[in-house]
Amino acid sequence: MGKRIMVVDDALFVRVSLKNMLTEAGYEVVGEASNGVEAVEKYVQLKPDLVTMDITMPEASGIDAIKGIRAINPQIPIIVCSAAGQEHNVRDAILAGAQDFIIKPFQPDRVIQAIKNYLG
């Protein structure tokens, strides 16, 4: 085990493409969320081993969700996958507790390598 992932993005097509990518690589996508509030709620329910997180989402940003999830589990690896590659977003995500920041449109190899760094 140890390969359960939750995908958080407000765009359905991004969640689907990440889910397909991760499933093909042998990971189990245990849940999805479309905003920061839902991300924290689903994290509590599902207890995944890793979370992929978008930054710009309705209701609560990815930064807020990272802080919320980190408050529950400071050890959880969170990998940001976002088009919002401005320097302040990268800095804010890392300060909030993200381990890695992947810019959209992402390369599948880059995403899988980032996840392997934390889950093997």
C-alpha positions in Angstrom: 0.0 0.0 0.0 1.2 3.6 0.6 0.1 4.7 -2.9 -3.3 6.4 -2.3 -3.6 9.8 -3.9 -6.2 12.6 -3.8 -6.4 15.0 -6.7 -7.6 18.5 -6.1 -8.4 20.9 -9.1 -11.4 23.0 -10.0 -11.2 21.8 -13.7 -12.7 18.4 -14.3 -10.5 17.7 -17.3 -7.4 18.3 -15.2 -8.6 15.9 -12.5 -9.4 13.3 -15.2 -6.1 13.6 -16.9 -4.2 13.4 -13.6 -6.3 10.5 -12.4 -5.5 8.6 -15.7 -1.8 9.4 -15.5 -1.6 8.3 -11.9 -3.6 5.1 -12.4 -1.5 4.1 -15.4 1.6 4.6 -13.1 0.1 2.1 -10.6 -1.2 4.6 -8.0 -4.7 4.5 -6.6 -6.7 7.8 -6.8 -8.9 7.5 -3.8 -10.8 10.8 -4.2 -11.1 14.2 -5.9 -12.0 17.7 -4.8 -12.8 20.8 -6.8 -12.1 23.5 -4.3 -10.0 24.1 -1.1 -12.9 23.6 1.3 -13.8 20.2 -0.2 -10.1 19.3 -0.3 -9.7 19.5 3.5 -13.1 17.7 4.1 -12.1 14.9 1.7 -8.6 14.6 3.2 -10.2 14.0 6.6 -12.5 11.3 5.2 -10.0 9.6 2.9 -6.6 10.0 4.5 -4.6 9.7 1.3 -0.8 9.2 1.3 -0.3 12.2 -1.1 -2.3 15.1 -2.4 -2.0 17.0 -5.7 -3.2 20.5 -5.3 -4.3 23.3 -7.7 -3.8 26.9 -6.4 -6.5 29.0 -8.0 -9.9 27.5 -7.0 -13.3 28.7 -5.8 -14.3 28.9 -2.1 -10.8 28.4 -0.7 -7.5 28.5 -2.6 -5.0 25.7 -2.8 -2.8 27.7 -0.3 -5.7 27.7 2.2 -6.3 23.9 1.6 -2.5 23.2 2.0 -2.6 25.0 5.4 -5.8 23.1 6.4 -4.4 19.7 5.5 -1.0 20.4 7.1 -2.8 21.4 10.3 -4.3 17.8 10.4 -1.1 16.0 9.2 2.1 17.9 9.0 3.8 15.0 7.2 1.5 14.6 4.2 3.3 15.2 0.9 1.5 17.8 -1.1 2.4 18.5 -4.8 1.1 21.6 -6.4 0.0 21.3 -10.0 -1.0 24.8 -11.1 -0.9 27.2 -14.1 -0.3 29.9 -11.5 3.4 29.9 -11.8 4.0 33.4 -10.7 6.9 33.5 -8.2 4.6 34.6 -5.3 2.3 31.6 -5.8 5.3 29.2 -5.8 6.7 30.9 -2.7 3.3 30.9 -0.9 2.7 27.2 -1.7 6.1 26.2 -0.4 5.7 28.3 2.7 2.3 26.7 3.3 3.9 23.3 3.2 3.9 22.1 -0.4 6.9 19.8 -1.3 6.9 20.5 -5.0 5.4 22.8 -7.6 4.6 21.6 -11.2 3.5 24.2 -13.8 0.6 23.4 -16.1 0.4 22.2 -18.7 2.4 19.5 -17.0 4.5 16.7 -18.5 3.3 13.3 -17.3 6.9 12.2 -16.6 7.5 15.3 -14.4 4.3 14.5 -12.4 5.1 10.8 -11.9 8.7 11.6 -10.9 7.6 14.1 -8.3 5.2 11.5 -6.8 7.8 8.8 -6.9 10.1 11.1 -4.9 7.6 10.8 -2.0 5.8 7.5 -2.4 8.3 5.4 -4.3 
